[in-house]
Amino acid sequence: MDYTVEDILIPAHHPCFEGHFPGHPVFPAVAQIDLVLDILQQRTNQSVTLVAIHKAKFPAPIGPDCVVQVSLKVEDVTVFWQIFGKDKTYSMGTLGVSFDPA
């Protein structure tokens, strides 16, 4: 299964920006992985549990009011993800997950 979600606004008022980092807010890696899992849960209509982070890279920071796209490819219980913008990749990686009916 392949999923692409376009034009997701990471709002400046998101709670994770409050302490990560003062004066230079960054959408943290854990929030990016959570975004991937939330989208996967919505698209599959199943409860998704993170089992493992096999690989993760975060080459560019995501700041407040950034608009991103998320691409997901699911093969059995492995999820390949990429969060990107018009001209850069913010993060990418491979997750191990388990699925349970919602």
N, C-alpha and C positions, 0 to 999 in steps of 0.2 A: 504494500500500500504506500502510496506517495501522497503527501499533503503539502500544500503551500498556503500560508496565510499571509495576505498582503496588508500593508499599511497599518501596522499596530503602533499606536502612539504610546510611548513610555512617558507618562505625565510627570511634570515637575513636582507635583504634590504627592507622588508615590512615597510611602513611608520609608522605604529603604534609602532614599536620598538624604534623610535627616542626619544620619550619622556616618555616611559612607561617601565621601569624605568631606568634612567641613571646608568650605571655600572652593572645593573642586569636586562636586557631586558626581558619583559614578554608580551606574546600575550594576550591582555586584553579580559575580559569577553564579552564586546560589540562586539568585532571583532569575537569572537567565535560564538555568536548568529547570526551575519551577515553571517558568513560562512555557517551555517546551512540553513539560508533563501536563500542564493545564490544557494546552491545545490538543495534545494527543488524546486526553480524556474526553474532550468535547467532540473530537472527530470520530472516535471509536465508540462513544457512548458506553464506555467501560471504566471501571475503577483501575487506575494505573499506579503501580508501586515501583519506585526506583529500587533496583536490586544492586546495580553496580555502575560506576562511571569507568568505562574502559579507556576512554581517551577524551581529553578536553583541552581546547586551545582558545585563548581569548586575546587575539592580536590587536584589537582596538576597543577603547572604552565606549560605552553607551552613556550619553549624558541626558540630562532632563529635556523633555519635549522632543526627543529623537523619534523619528518614524522608522520602524524596521520591518523587515519581512522575515518569516520563519519558514524554512523548508525542512520537511521530515520525510524520511524513508524508513518504513518499518518492514523488517524481515524477521518473522516469527516473534522472538522476544528481544530483538536487537533494534535499537532506534539510532539512525544516523541523522544528525541535526546540523543545521547551519542557520545562524542569525546574521542577516546582511542588510546593507543599505544600497543606495544607488551606485556607489563607487567603492565600497569597502565591506570586508567581512569582519563582523564583531566577535563571533564565536562559532565554534564547530566542534563536533565530537561524536562519540558513540556511547550509548547508554544500554545497560541491561535492565529490562523491566519485566514485571509480571502483570497480567490482565485478569480482572475479575468482573463479571457482569455487574452493572450498576444497579 
